[in-house]
């Protein structure tokens, strides 16, 4: 997992992004389409057309970071919106990176033992 501070926000760029883009072009897309500052220290997550590749940009106050993950099987669950942004929690990002549907996680109920 990416070692980010607890106050860091995570933003998904809804829709499809050209995965040939590097940090500078994704940062420009963040400013133009998401109306966010790519140097704010927040994470910005982008997904390709096929859905099996993610790129994350992050400014960690020392430099620009570009993370990429490709799933061998399956696709990353993504919002249906064609544009805009979606806020995620760190837990939802963890599920997303594992290929789990972060939108409707199922909590398990454990009965308490008495006695």
Order of alpha helices (4+ residues) and beta strands (2+ residues): beta-alpha-beta-beta-beta-beta-alpha
